[in-house]
Amino acid sequence: MHYEIPLLPPKQDLETKAILKKLPSAHRRLAELKGIAATIPNESILINTLALQEAKDSSAIENIITTHDELYKAQLFEELVTNASAKEVNNYADALKHGFDLVRKNKIISVRHIIEIQNLLEQNDAGFRKLPGTELVNQSTGESVYKPPQSYDSIVELMDNMVRFINEPEISDLDPLIKMAVIHHQFESIHPFYDGNGRTGRILNILYLVIQDLLDLPILYLSRFIISNKADYYRLLQKVRDEGSWEEWIIYMLNGVEQTAKETIVLIGAMRNLMQDYKIRIRKELPKIYSQDLLNNLFRHPYTKIDFLMKELIVSRLTATRYVDLLVSNGFLTKEKIGRSNFYINVPLFTLFKNEPDVKQPVPPIQTINPNFDSI
């Protein structure tokens, strides 16, 4: 069935009784998440650690699978890591953080921003699709599920319209969480790029919440929820196209916001408790080397290395080496080796992330086919 993508805002009433009933709990959880995030002393701790988790999960939706260990090592020793999936996941984390840097000051998302984000994800500058032939197919049956706009001019027009809908509140007075669900559906339907549309769209979700001041930091990641409910995700995306069934789609997204916020609140609380434990113990056992900067370094990333301590604490290699040796001997870090290089693991922090339910699902049921683009 052909779907003619309408310009935004949607013409039908989206504030149904069921949606309005669901909105308060989603907003309440978001507000709680915003509050607990403010209790972590350094924002880069959450941005770095949670961005890696989201990068891992969002990439898994596209069947780009990596382990926590491979991912963290790729952050430390890019030149020594040959795992292509870990590199792709790191590209996602970089794209997410770059997007946040772009939007946090001016609180707008431009077409240029979206293209920059996708460029970082895919490590190319192909931009919007210019050649016809793209379609989404069911991988099990080979059946065509959906054919997005084929002409470059149509893609540009729809993207310009979507960006105005994002940035100009006078266009629509819909609740921002409803708008987020609409924007995500619109972007995935436009499918403007040859590759990376799903991951770019999930980054836009996060950035939109920051623009709307529902969050101060990009820390609500829906990818784990989508993975756990993947069949419904694809089914409801298509159901809007086939039947105009917005209510089910929006409630699905609101459920995702609420559930993900609850899980992230628990995770940040556990990180905060672990940081407090380390703070008390290091100050007691190693008072001469304790500093807030040192504590921040140990929690900005589950893995660290001497170069990171030198840079962040502004100390010599000799001093940084002495610090990590003391931290290892007192059980705060575990020393490991890759090639000729040493690295150091905050095992409790690593375990905290590793023990979150890992996603190991088969190839997603929907695949993008574009015979005109080599990387597909």
Salt bridges, closest charged atoms under 4 A:
GLU4 OE1 - HIS2 NE2 3.10
GLU32 OE1 - ARG29 NH1 2.99
GLU43 OE2 - ARG104 NH1 3.01
ASP57 OD2 - ARG224 NH2 2.93
GLU62 OE2 - ARG202 NH2 2.60
ASP69 OD2 - LYS73 NZ 3.01
GLU88 OE1 - ARG199 NH1 3.67
GLU116 OE1 - HIS98 NE2 2.74
GLU116 OE2 - ARG112 NH1 2.42
GLU122 OE2 - ARG199 NH2 2.65
ASP175 OD2 - HIS27 NE2 2.94
ASP213 OD1 - LYS107 NZ 2.52
ASP216 OD1 - LYS34 NZ 3.82
ASP232 OD1 - ARG235 NH2 3.15
GLU248 OE2 - LYS239 NZ 2.50
GLU258 OE1 - LYS22 NZ 2.61
ASP277 OD2 - ARG281 NH1 3.16
GLU285 OE2 - ARG281 NE 3.95
ASP307 OD1 - ARG317 NH2 2.36
GLU312 OE1 - ARG300 NH1 2.37
GLU356 OE1 - ARG224 NH2 3.77
ASP358 OD1 - LYS56 NZ 3.05
